[in-house]
Amino acid sequence: MQGFALSGRMTLLSVSLFSTLYCNVQAEEPAEVSFDASFLRLGNGAMPDLTRFTYGASLAPGLHRLRVLFNHQPAVNQDIHFIAGNDNRTVPCLSPELLKQLPLRHDRLPDSAFSGSADACADLPALIPGAAVTTDSNTQTLSITVPQVYENRNARDTVPPALWDSGVPAAILGYNVNAYSSESHGYNHNSLYTGINGGINIGSWYLRHNGTWSRNNHNGSHYQTQNTYLQRDIPALKGRISLGQVNTSGQLFDTLPLSGFRVESDERMEPLSRRGYAPEIRGIARTSARVTVRQNGSLIYETTVSPGAFVIDDLYPTGYGGDLDVTIHEADGSEQHFQVPYASVTQLLRPGQSRYELSIGELNNRTLHSDPALWQGTWQQGLTNWLTVYGGIQGSDRYRAGQGGAGVATPLGAISADITHARTELGNTWRGEETRSGESYRFSYSKNISETRSNFALAAYRFSTRGYMDYLTAMQTREAFARGQDGNAIRRNKSRYTLTATQGLPTGWGEFYLSSSVQNYWNAVGTDKQYQFGYTNSLNNISYGVNAGRSRSAWGQAQDTISVNLSFPLGTTRNAPTGQVSYDRTRHGGHSLRTGISGSAGEELRLSYGLSGTTSSDDTGSSAAANVQYRADIASLNASLSSGRHYHSVSGGISGTVIGHGGGLTLSPYQGDTFALVEAKGAEGARVSGYSGIRIDGRGYAAVPYLSPYQFNDIRIDPQGTASGVELDNTSQKVAPLDGAVVKVSYHTRRGYPLLITVTGTTRPLPFGSEVYDAAGQVVGYVGQGGLIFARVEQVSGVLNVSTDGKQCLLPYALANTDSGVAEEFALGCEYQ
């Protein structure tokens, strides 16, 4: 038996080496190659016929799923039909549909190449001199190369719109549920928050709804709709149309909520190499706190954070303007408030590129009782490498505004400057019929100095004359006068500057960062100010930093904080937990010392945890907090607990996405808007590479989140975890979805059982390299050296056949063990037919 196993291994090794040889030859070029069959002749047996390998490793006739390369770049994954050709080899059939998907210059090819029947086969080398079509069966790729003059050349990473996938009909529900309970000094607060992001996809039309539901023991329950809209991409315009409750883009004017329709460009439809914002929110929580984020009075985000520094970097984009109001609800009943400026970056575009927007409808703002009309149009055009011009108009009943400006790239940095003129008819005021007009001047600057490691991410200054009003201020003032109130009580901006900068120091000395914002008003005393300064560095595996912040509102409210942070690994292994120590001090002398530990554990590091203890100088004294998060197959779970001298709090949450489709419901622990729906029937338990917690479920599906729209995303399946004997025809496919699509990616699986057959009772060995067929006529294996056959069959019993000397050698088999996954060995005699 040992000798048989050794012989089998040697035979398989010979077949593998031979296969690798002819696969490599085929991959390089389809040249004619001769093999000396005498090396494989056994005893006095017949010489094996190797002519079928003369032109490389050809696939068997039939349908094969291949990755198509065009001039060495990925083009598409597609089923290719292989047909029998000359010289005892098979050739791929290039259908008109396939040629349409390739970046060929159609004008240089005859119309017949694209207008033939679905089963027609184009002879590309005959149509294009110098073209070549080669198949590499080892990597399952079809490579098509043509001279550059026949290639429709685009920027790098270009994905033609013809390959953009609108997906399958589906219903999506993303959810984030968070329950929070705290007790402080006898005061109880219980709240439940649910945020949903749902929609329905039919064809290329996507319906979306975003909303929040909250309930607490003091104000009851309330559901708030953020927006509901219908959208469709328009590839020819590199943009989309949206109908319903939408936001203006905010690229030139401030972002405004609108009920109507919007047509706008989307630079993500450009290749990655030609693309060119929601901000991060950073803060420090003293306890296990609830953080809420509002914009224009609407709750757009809520979460629970652990004591210490936190960052929120997963906000849904809401435009380029409109400050974010952040509130930290501490477990002891106190609150922290601050604003995060949300402003536009410099407006430079590449030469020839443009951005546009047209919005028409009614303002949808909860601070107003009326819904005034709103129409807005903007255009940005890149003229040269250093100059971009832009402008826009905005209007309503008795309000008009126009803007014009330019962005210039200079050796000293990128600069943009513009002027906006606005005229507002306020109606009947205490002065009678009143009209105000004025200008707003804006200047912004951005520069990254790599030599000094300096980066001015954004420096902007804006000054408005006394008579200038932006759209929202004008509408609020008009409504106040119409209701008999003092419209002058509404604050009008006078000037504002913002700065965000980082400065790297020489190697080993760390980095500084600075952000600041100052704003004052024409009709209000005082100034809003906010400053943040920090220094970070690391020594070996120890990271440390100092952060200081000051905020002061025009109403006189002030808050100063300083924090020193230190983190270090507690071990030498890759997944060792991390220890943290921090010291915080406030303006009025309050201080606290916090120590903690955090880390991840379990399969695929699905479990993450954190423990911390805090000692404070205020009446809260000492406190402790713990949190845990777990990413299950169907949802993400989290819980936290904290307790101090006069308070305690507990929270728990669950988040994820449910996708309804033709095959049922598929659950994901991730949230997102653009998904790949993987279908791999029979591969239950297989992992989707790159995503912790994503596996093929019991119905054969998995939902893969965070796909990048309009570019290829590689969806890979790891067969590990599937049942024994399960095979996948391929384990990787690329898809380029539309924004918001649910793209179905199907993997064909089959259950196969490996066989190792020694053929007996023949006058001479079977021809080396002969195909072995099953009863259905499918190739399931090959004849190796000495007539040894390695095959993989789908049925537990059946008959295999091999052609030899014009006869059929029939080999009936019946498996005894189907669960081991190890090749079952047989000694079978031929039954000739």
SULZI-V379688 format. One record per residue. N is the residue number from 1. RES is the residue in three letters. PHI is phi in radians with two decimals (NA if undefined). Layout:
# SULZI-V379688
N:RES:PHI + N:RES:PHI
This chain:
# SULZI-V379688
1:MET:NA + 2:GLN:-1.11 + 3:GLY:-1.12 + 4:PHE:-1.10 + 5:ALA:-1.12 + 6:LEU:-1.11 + 7:SER:-1.07 + 8:GLY:-1.09 + 9:ARG:-1.14 + 10:MET:-1.10 + 11:THR:-1.12 + 12:LEU:-1.11 + 13:LEU:-1.11 + 14:SER:-1.10 + 15:VAL:-1.10 + 16:SER:-1.13 + 17:LEU:-1.10 + 18:PHE:-1.13 + 19:SER:-1.11 + 20:THR:-1.09 + 21:LEU:-1.04 + 22:TYR:-1.31 + 23:CYS:-1.17 + 24:ASN:-1.15 + 25:VAL:-1.05 + 26:GLN:-1.18 + 27:ALA:-1.14 + 28:GLU:-1.38 + 29:GLU:-2.90 + 30:PRO:-1.48 + 31:ALA:-1.31 + 32:GLU:-1.33 + 33:VAL:-2.23 + 34:SER:-1.86 + 35:PHE:-1.96 + 36:ASP:-1.47 + 37:ALA:-1.23 + 38:SER:-1.12 + 39:PHE:-1.16 + 40:LEU:-1.85 + 41:ARG:-1.33 + 42:LEU:-1.90 + 43:GLY:0.97 + 44:ASN:-1.69 + 45:GLY:-1.21 + 46:ALA:-1.22 + 47:MET:-1.24 + 48:PRO:-1.14 + 49:ASP:-1.57 + 50:LEU:-1.92 + 51:THR:-1.12 + 52:ARG:-1.22 + 53:PHE:-1.77 + 54:THR:-1.03 + 55:TYR:-1.91 + 56:GLY:1.79 + 57:ALA:-1.50 + 58:SER:-1.60 + 59:LEU:-1.34 + 60:ALA:-1.19 + 61:PRO:-0.98 + 62:GLY:2.36 + 63:LEU:-1.67 + 64:HIS:-2.32 + 65:ARG:-1.48 + 66:LEU:-2.25 + 67:ARG:-1.59 + 68:VAL:-1.65 + 69:LEU:-1.85 + 70:PHE:-2.10 + 71:ASN:0.84 + 72:HIS:1.25 + 73:GLN:-1.99 + 74:PRO:-1.02 + 75:ALA:-2.01 + 76:VAL:-2.90 + 77:ASN:-1.78 + 78:GLN:-2.70 + 79:ASP:-1.33 + 80:ILE:-1.98 + 81:HIS:-1.55 + 82:PHE:-1.81 + 83:ILE:-2.14 + 84:ALA:-1.25 + 85:GLY:-2.08 + 86:ASN:-1.40 + 87:ASP:1.05 + 88:ASN:1.05 + 89:ARG:-2.45 + 90:THR:-1.81 + 91:VAL:-2.27 + 92:PRO:-1.33 + 93:CYS:-1.65 + 94:LEU:-1.55 + 95:SER:-1.35 + 96:PRO:-0.99 + 97:GLU:-1.13 + 98:LEU:-1.16 + 99:LEU:-1.07 + 100:LYS:-1.15 + 101:GLN:-1.47 + 102:LEU:-1.54 + 103:PRO:-1.32 + 104:LEU:-1.63 + 105:ARG:-1.43 + 106:HIS:-1.08 + 107:ASP:-1.21 + 108:ARG:-1.71 + 109:LEU:-2.07 + 110:PRO:-1.16 + 111:ASP:-1.05 + 112:SER:-1.09 + 113:ALA:-1.18 + 114:PHE:-1.96 + 115:SER:-1.92 + 116:GLY:-1.28 + 117:SER:-1.20 + 118:ALA:-1.08 + 119:ASP:-1.70 + 120:ALA:-1.26 + 121:CYS:-2.15 + 122:ALA:-1.58 + 123:ASP:-1.65 + 124:LEU:-1.11 + 125:PRO:-1.06 + 126:ALA:-1.35 + 127:LEU:-1.40 + 128:ILE:-2.18 + 129:PRO:-1.04 + 130:GLY:1.59 + 131:ALA:-1.33 + 132:ALA:-2.48 + 133:VAL:-2.25 + 134:THR:-2.28 + 135:THR:-2.08 + 136:ASP:-1.97 + 137:SER:-1.23 + 138:ASN:-1.22 + 139:THR:-1.83 + 140:GLN:0.96 + 141:THR:-2.22 + 142:LEU:-2.04 + 143:SER:-1.83 + 144:ILE:-2.07 + 145:THR:-2.15 + 146:VAL:-2.37 + 147:PRO:-1.02 + 148:GLN:-1.02 + 149:VAL:-1.14 + 150:TYR:-1.66 + 151:GLU:-1.68 + 152:ASN:-1.43 + 153:ARG:-1.37 + 154:ASN:-2.25 + 155:ALA:-1.12 + 156:ARG:-0.99 + 157:ASP:1.20 + 158:THR:-1.19 + 159:VAL:-2.01 + 160:PRO:-1.01 + 161:PRO:-0.96 + 162:ALA:-1.10 + 163:LEU:-1.67 + 164:TRP:-1.20 + 165:ASP:-1.87 + 166:SER:-1.40 + 167:GLY:1.51 + 168:VAL:-1.90 + 169:PRO:-1.01 + 170:ALA:-2.79 + 171:ALA:-2.04 + 172:ILE:-2.12 + 173:LEU:-2.39 + 174:GLY:-1.65 + 175:TYR:-2.40 + 176:ASN:-2.54 + 177:VAL:-1.91 + 178:ASN:-2.42 + 179:ALA:-1.90 + 180:TYR:-2.45 + 181:SER:-2.44 + 182:SER:-2.49 + 183:GLU:-2.40 + 184:SER:-2.49 + 185:HIS:0.91 + 186:GLY:1.44 + 187:TYR:-1.72 + 188:ASN:-1.82 + 189:HIS:-2.34 + 190:ASN:-2.17 + 191:SER:-2.47 + 192:LEU:-2.37 + 193:TYR:-2.17 + 194:THR:-2.36 + 195:GLY:-1.90 + 196:ILE:-2.20 + 197:ASN:-2.33 + 198:GLY:-2.14 + 199:GLY:-3.12 + 200:ILE:-2.30 + 201:ASN:-1.91 + 202:ILE:-2.33 + 203:GLY:1.11 + 204:SER:-1.74 + 205:TRP:-1.75 + 206:TYR:-2.15 + 207:LEU:-1.70 + 208:ARG:-2.26 + 209:HIS:-2.44 + 210:ASN:-2.17 + 211:GLY:-2.78 + 212:THR:-2.33 + 213:TRP:-2.15 + 214:SER:-2.35 + 215:ARG:-2.55 + 216:ASN:-2.47 + 217:ASN:-1.39 + 218:HIS:-2.00 + 219:ASN:-2.00 + 220:GLY:1.32 + 221:SER:-1.87 + 222:HIS:-2.73 + 223:TYR:-1.90 + 224:GLN:-2.19 + 225:THR:-1.45 + 226:GLN:-1.42 + 227:ASN:-2.94 + 228:THR:-2.40 + 229:TYR:-2.69 + 230:LEU:-2.06 + 231:GLN:-2.33 + 232:ARG:-2.60 + 233:ASP:-1.32 + 234:ILE:-2.15 + 235:PRO:-0.99 + 236:ALA:-1.09 + 237:LEU:-1.74 + 238:LYS:0.89 + 239:GLY:-2.78 + 240:ARG:-2.62 + 241:ILE:-1.98 + 242:SER:-2.24 + 243:LEU:-2.19 + 244:GLY:2.20 + 245:GLN:-1.57 + 246:VAL:-2.24 + 247:ASN:-2.06 + 248:THR:-1.17 + 249:SER:-1.18 + 250:GLY:1.36 + 251:GLN:-1.25 + 252:LEU:-2.02 + 253:PHE:-1.64 + 254:ASP:-1.14 + 255:THR:-1.15 + 256:LEU:-2.34 + 257:PRO:-1.29 + 258:LEU:-2.41 + 259:SER:-1.89 + 260:GLY:2.94 + 261:PHE:-2.38 + 262:ARG:-2.49 + 263:VAL:-2.08 + 264:GLU:-2.57 + 265:SER:-1.43 + 266:ASP:-2.37 + 267:GLU:-1.19 + 268:ARG:-1.19 + 269:MET:-1.31 + 270:GLU:-1.41 + 271:PRO:-1.05 + 272:LEU:-0.97 + 273:SER:-1.31 + 274:ARG:-2.16 + 275:ARG:-1.72 + 276:GLY:-2.40 + 277:TYR:NA + 278:ALA:-1.67 + 279:PRO:-1.37 + 280:GLU:-1.40 + 281:ILE:-1.99 + 282:ARG:-2.10 + 283:GLY:-2.89 + 284:ILE:-2.28 + 285:ALA:-1.71 + 286:ARG:-1.46 + 287:THR:-2.37 + 288:SER:-1.21 + 289:ALA:-2.08 + 290:ARG:-1.79 + 291:VAL:-1.92 + 292:THR:-2.05 + 293:VAL:-2.19 + 294:ARG:-2.15 + 295:GLN:-2.39 + 296:ASN:0.93 + 297:GLY:1.47 + 298:SER:-1.76 + 299:LEU:-1.29 + 300:ILE:-1.98 + 301:TYR:-2.84 + 302:GLU:-2.64 + 303:THR:-2.71 + 304:THR:-1.95 + 305:VAL:-2.13 + 306:SER:-1.47 + 307:PRO:-1.03 + 308:GLY:1.99 + 309:ALA:-1.23 + 310:PHE:-2.44 + 311:VAL:-2.43 + 312:ILE:-1.97 + 313:ASP:-2.21 + 314:ASP:-2.15 + 315:LEU:-1.21 + 316:TYR:-1.20 + 317:PRO:-1.01 + 318:THR:-2.20 + 319:GLY:2.04 + 320:TYR:-1.94 + 321:GLY:-2.49 + 322:GLY:1.87 + 323:ASP:-1.07 + 324:LEU:-1.72 + 325:ASP:-1.65 + 326:VAL:-1.93 + 327:THR:-2.21 + 328:ILE:-1.81 + 329:HIS:-1.58 + 330:GLU:-1.28 + 331:ALA:-1.17 + 332:ASP:-1.49 + 333:GLY:1.70 + 334:SER:-1.40 + 335:GLU:-2.40 + 336:GLN:-2.08 + 337:HIS:-2.23 + 338:PHE:-2.80 + 339:GLN:-1.96 + 340:VAL:-1.98 + 341:PRO:-1.07 + 342:TYR:-2.28 + 343:ALA:-2.26 + 344:SER:-1.36 + 345:VAL:-1.54 + 346:THR:-1.00 + 347:GLN:-1.64 + 348:LEU:-1.18 + 349:LEU:-2.23 + 350:ARG:-1.24 + 351:PRO:-1.01 + 352:GLY:1.52 + 353:GLN:-1.49 + 354:SER:-2.53 + 355:ARG:-2.27 + 356:TYR:-2.57 + 357:GLU:-2.75 + 358:LEU:-2.39 + 359:SER:-2.23 + 360:ILE:-2.43 + 361:GLY:2.92 + 362:GLU:-2.16 + 363:LEU:-1.11 + 364:ASN:-2.09 + 365:ASN:-2.24 + 366:ARG:-1.26 + 367:THR:-1.40 + 368:LEU:-1.94 + 369:HIS:-1.45 + 370:SER:-1.81 + 371:ASP:-2.13 + 372:PRO:-1.17 + 373:ALA:-1.16 + 374:LEU:-2.57 + 375:TRP:-2.39 + 376:GLN:-2.67 + 377:GLY:-2.42 + 378:THR:-2.38 + 379:TRP:-2.60 + 380:GLN:-2.20 + 381:GLN:-2.38 + 382:GLY:-1.45 + 383:LEU:-1.68 + 384:THR:-2.40 + 385:ASN:-1.11 + 386:TRP:-2.07 + 387:LEU:-2.30 + 388:THR:-2.23 + 389:VAL:-1.96 + 390:TYR:-2.70 + 391:GLY:-2.96 + 392:GLY:-2.94 + 393:ILE:-2.26 + 394:GLN:-2.57 + 395:GLY:-2.77 + 396:SER:-2.82 + 397:ASP:-1.09 + 398:ARG:1.15 + 399:TYR:-2.48 + 400:ARG:-2.42 + 401:ALA:-2.54 + 402:GLY:-2.39 + 403:GLN:-2.32 + 404:GLY:-2.55 + 405:GLY:-2.97 + 406:ALA:-2.61 + 407:GLY:-2.00 + 408:VAL:-2.26 + 409:ALA:-1.68 + 410:THR:-2.13 + 411:PRO:-1.05 + 412:LEU:-1.61 + 413:GLY:2.41 + 414:ALA:-1.65 + 415:ILE:-2.22 + 416:SER:-2.32 + 417:ALA:-2.52 + 418:ASP:-2.64 + 419:ILE:-2.31 + 420:THR:-2.12 + 421:HIS:-1.89 + 422:ALA:-2.31 + 423:ARG:-2.24 + 424:THR:-2.16 + 425:GLU:-1.65 + 426:LEU:-1.40 + 427:GLY:1.50 + 428:ASN:-1.47 + 429:THR:-1.97 + 430:TRP:-1.15 + 431:ARG:-1.66 + 432:GLY:1.67 + 433:GLU:-1.16 + 434:GLU:-2.20 + 435:THR:-2.23 + 436:ARG:-2.15 + 437:SER:-2.51 + 438:GLY:-3.05 + 439:GLU:-2.21 + 440:SER:-2.23 + 441:TYR:-1.91 + 442:ARG:-2.25 + 443:PHE:-2.34 + 444:SER:-2.36 + 445:TYR:-2.51 + 446:SER:-2.50 + 447:LYS:-2.73 + 448:ASN:-2.09 + 449:ILE:-1.78 + 450:SER:-1.15 + 451:GLU:-1.11 + 452:THR:-1.86 + 453:ARG:1.00 + 454:SER:-1.81 + 455:ASN:-2.42 + 456:PHE:-1.63 + 457:ALA:-1.10 + 458:LEU:-2.81 + 459:ALA:-2.28 + 460:ALA:-2.42 + 461:TYR:-2.38 + 462:ARG:-2.40 + 463:PHE:-2.23 + 464:SER:-2.09 + 465:THR:-1.25 + 466:ARG:-1.07 + 467:GLY:-1.52 + 468:TYR:-1.43 + 469:MET:-2.34 + 470:ASP:-1.32 + 471:TYR:-1.05 + 472:LEU:-1.14 + 473:THR:-1.07 + 474:ALA:-1.10 + 475:MET:-1.17 + 476:GLN:-1.15 + 477:THR:-1.19 + 478:ARG:-1.04 + 479:GLU:-1.16 + 480:ALA:-1.08 + 481:PHE:-1.12 + 482:ALA:-1.13 + 483:ARG:-1.62 + 484:GLY:1.38 + 485:GLN:-1.74 + 486:ASP:-1.47 + 487:GLY:-1.18 + 488:ASN:-1.29 + 489:ALA:-1.31 + 490:ILE:-1.40 + 491:ARG:-1.16 + 492:ARG:-2.02 + 493:ASN:-1.10 + 494:LYS:-1.84 + 495:SER:-2.61 + 496:ARG:-2.76 + 497:TYR:-2.36 + 498:THR:-2.34 + 499:LEU:-2.55 + 500:THR:-2.31 + 501:ALA:-2.54 + 502:THR:-2.26 + 503:GLN:-2.37 + 504:GLY:-1.44 + 505:LEU:-1.78 + 506:PRO:-0.93 + 507:THR:-0.86 + 508:GLY:1.61 + 509:TRP:-1.86 + 510:GLY:1.56 + 511:GLU:-2.64 + 512:PHE:-1.79 + 513:TYR:-2.44 + 514:LEU:-2.54 + 515:SER:-2.45 + 516:SER:-2.66 + 517:SER:-2.64 + 518:VAL:-2.32 + 519:GLN:-2.54 + 520:ASN:-2.28 + 521:TYR:-2.37 + 522:TRP:-1.27 + 523:ASN:-2.01 + 524:ALA:-2.66 + 525:VAL:-1.42 + 526:GLY:1.51 + 527:THR:-2.45 + 528:ASP:-1.46 + 529:LYS:-2.35 + 530:GLN:-2.61 + 531:TYR:-2.31 + 532:GLN:-2.40 + 533:PHE:-2.41 + 534:GLY:-2.69 + 535:TYR:-2.41 + 536:THR:-2.29 + 537:ASN:-2.87 + 538:SER:-2.52 + 539:LEU:-2.31 + 540:ASN:0.98 + 541:ASN:-1.76 + 542:ILE:-1.78 + 543:SER:-1.92 + 544:TYR:-2.54 + 545:GLY:-2.89 + 546:VAL:-2.22 + 547:ASN:-2.27 + 548:ALA:-2.35 + 549:GLY:-2.54 + 550:ARG:-2.48 + 551:SER:-2.36 + 552:ARG:-2.55 + 553:SER:-1.63 + 554:ALA:-1.13 + 555:TRP:-1.53 + 556:GLY:1.70 + 557:GLN:-1.30 + 558:ALA:-2.31 + 559:GLN:-2.66 + 560:ASP:-2.13 + 561:THR:-2.47 + 562:ILE:-2.44 + 563:SER:-2.45 + 564:VAL:-2.06 + 565:ASN:-2.19 + 566:LEU:-2.48 + 567:SER:-2.36 + 568:PHE:-2.75 + 569:PRO:-1.30 + 570:LEU:-1.85 + 571:GLY:2.51 + 572:THR:-1.93 + 573:THR:-1.32 + 574:ARG:-1.11 + 575:ASN:-1.82 + 576:ALA:-1.12 + 577:PRO:-1.15 + 578:THR:-2.03 + 579:GLY:-1.70 + 580:GLN:-2.34 + 581:VAL:-2.37 + 582:SER:-2.50 + 583:TYR:-2.25 + 584:ASP:-2.09 + 585:ARG:-2.44 + 586:THR:-1.79 + 587:ARG:-1.07 + 588:HIS:-1.63 + 589:GLY:1.66 + 590:GLY:-1.22 + 591:HIS:-2.53 + 592:SER:-2.61 + 593:LEU:-2.12 + 594:ARG:-2.22 + 595:THR:-2.17 + 596:GLY:-2.83 + 597:ILE:-2.51 + 598:SER:-2.54 + 599:GLY:3.14 + 600:SER:-2.32 + 601:ALA:-2.72 + 602:GLY:1.53 + 603:GLU:-1.08 + 604:GLU:1.00 + 605:LEU:0.93 + 606:ARG:-1.25 + 607:LEU:-1.71 + 608:SER:-2.21 + 609:TYR:-2.57 + 610:GLY:-2.74 + 611:LEU:-2.28 + 612:SER:-2.65 + 613:GLY:-2.31 + 614:THR:-2.31 + 615:THR:-2.08 + 616:SER:-2.11 + 617:SER:-1.47 + 618:ASP:-1.45 + 619:ASP:-1.28 + 620:THR:-1.31 + 621:GLY:1.08 + 622:SER:-1.61 + 623:SER:-2.60 + 624:ALA:-2.44 + 625:ALA:-2.55 + 626:ALA:-2.50 + 627:ASN:-2.52 + 628:VAL:-2.59 + 629:GLN:-2.31 + 630:TYR:-2.40 + 631:ARG:-1.73 + 632:ALA:-1.45 + 633:ASP:-1.17 + 634:ILE:-1.98 + 635:ALA:-2.87 + 636:SER:-1.84 + 637:LEU:-2.03 + 638:ASN:-2.57 + 639:ALA:-2.67 + 640:SER:-2.58 + 641:LEU:-2.56 + 642:SER:-2.51 + 643:SER:-2.66 + 644:GLY:-2.37 + 645:ARG:-1.08 + 646:HIS:-2.08 + 647:TYR:-2.70 + 648:HIS:-2.70 + 649:SER:-2.57 + 650:VAL:-2.54 + 651:SER:-2.56 + 652:GLY:-2.71 + 653:GLY:-2.70 + 654:ILE:-2.55 + 655:SER:-2.56 + 656:GLY:2.83 + 657:THR:-2.47 + 658:VAL:-2.03 + 659:ILE:-2.06 + 660:GLY:-1.75 + 661:HIS:-2.58 + 662:GLY:-1.06 + 663:GLY:-1.67 + 664:GLY:2.11 + 665:LEU:-1.90 + 666:THR:-2.19 + 667:LEU:-1.88 + 668:SER:-2.36 + 669:PRO:-1.36 + 670:TYR:-1.83 + 671:GLN:-1.95 + 672:GLY:3.14 + 673:ASP:-2.16 + 674:THR:-2.09 + 675:PHE:-2.18 + 676:ALA:-1.87 + 677:LEU:-1.69 + 678:VAL:-1.48 + 679:GLU:-2.01 + 680:ALA:-2.51 + 681:LYS:-1.05 + 682:GLY:1.64 + 683:ALA:-1.84 + 684:GLU:-0.97 + 685:GLY:1.68 + 686:ALA:-1.20 + 687:ARG:-1.58 + 688:VAL:-1.72 + 689:SER:-1.05 + 690:GLY:1.63 + 691:TYR:-2.31 + 692:SER:-1.18 + 693:GLY:1.53 + 694:ILE:-1.80 + 695:ARG:-2.35 + 696:ILE:-1.16 + 697:ASP:-1.41 + 698:GLY:-1.14 + 699:ARG:-1.69 + 700:GLY:1.59 + 701:TYR:-2.25 + 702:ALA:-2.64 + 703:ALA:-1.88 + 704:VAL:-1.80 + 705:PRO:-1.60 + 706:TYR:1.05 + 707:LEU:-1.25 + 708:SER:-1.53 + 709:PRO:-1.15 + 710:TYR:1.16 + 711:GLN:-2.47 + 712:PHE:-1.23 + 713:ASN:-2.04 + 714:ASP:-1.57 + 715:ILE:-1.81 + 716:ARG:-2.03 + 717:ILE:-1.97 + 718:ASP:-1.71 + 719:PRO:-1.12 + 720:GLN:-1.04 + 721:GLY:1.88 + 722:THR:-1.39 + 723:ALA:-1.18 + 724:SER:-1.09 + 725:GLY:1.54 + 726:VAL:-1.47 + 727:GLU:-2.11 + 728:LEU:-1.93 + 729:ASP:-1.07 + 730:ASN:-2.64 + 731:THR:-2.06 + 732:SER:-2.56 + 733:GLN:-2.47 + 734:LYS:-1.99 + 735:VAL:-2.37 + 736:ALA:-2.17 + 737:PRO:-1.46 + 738:LEU:-1.29 + 739:ASP:-1.14 + 740:GLY:1.62 + 741:ALA:-1.37 + 742:VAL:-2.00 + 743:VAL:-1.63 + 744:LYS:-1.52 + 745:VAL:-2.11 + 746:SER:-1.74 + 747:TYR:-2.02 + 748:HIS:-1.45 + 749:THR:-2.06 + 750:ARG:-2.58 + 751:ARG:-1.61 + 752:GLY:-2.16 + 753:TYR:-2.09 + 754:PRO:-1.33 + 755:LEU:-2.23 + 756:LEU:-2.20 + 757:ILE:-2.00 + 758:THR:-1.72 + 759:VAL:-1.49 + 760:THR:-2.13 + 761:GLY:1.31 + 762:THR:-1.90 + 763:THR:-1.22 + 764:ARG:-2.62 + 765:PRO:-1.04 + 766:LEU:-1.11 + 767:PRO:-1.01 + 768:PHE:-1.07 + 769:GLY:1.47 + 770:SER:-1.17 + 771:GLU:-1.28 + 772:VAL:-1.94 + 773:TYR:-1.90 + 774:ASP:-1.66 + 775:ALA:-1.13 + 776:ALA:-1.53 + 777:GLY:1.45 + 778:GLN:-1.56 + 779:VAL:-1.27 + 780:VAL:-2.06 + 781:GLY:3.12 + 782:TYR:-2.43 + 783:VAL:-1.51 + 784:GLY:-1.74 + 785:GLN:-1.20 + 786:GLY:1.26 + 787:GLY:1.34 + 788:LEU:-1.31 + 789:ILE:-1.96 + 790:PHE:-1.98 + 791:ALA:-2.44 + 792:ARG:-2.26 + 793:VAL:-1.98 + 794:GLU:-1.69 + 795:GLN:-1.78 + 796:VAL:-1.30 + 797:SER:-2.61 + 798:GLY:2.91 + 799:VAL:-2.28 + 800:LEU:-1.78 + 801:ASN:-2.46 + 802:VAL:-2.35 + 803:SER:-1.45 + 804:THR:-2.71 + 805:ASP:0.95 + 806:GLY:1.33 + 807:LYS:-2.08 + 808:GLN:-1.87 + 809:CYS:-1.60 + 810:LEU:-1.64 + 811:LEU:-2.23 + 812:PRO:-1.28 + 813:TYR:-2.45 + 814:ALA:-2.62 + 815:LEU:-1.35 + 816:ALA:-1.75 + 817:ASN:-2.35 + 818:THR:-1.93 + 819:ASP:-1.93 + 820:SER:-1.35 + 821:GLY:1.39 + 822:VAL:-1.65 + 823:ALA:-1.04 + 824:GLU:-1.48 + 825:GLU:-1.76 + 826:PHE:-2.29 + 827:ALA:-2.12 + 828:LEU:-2.12 + 829:GLY:-1.72 + 830:CYS:-1.22 + 831:GLU:-1.94 + 832:TYR:-1.29 + 833:GLN:-2.44
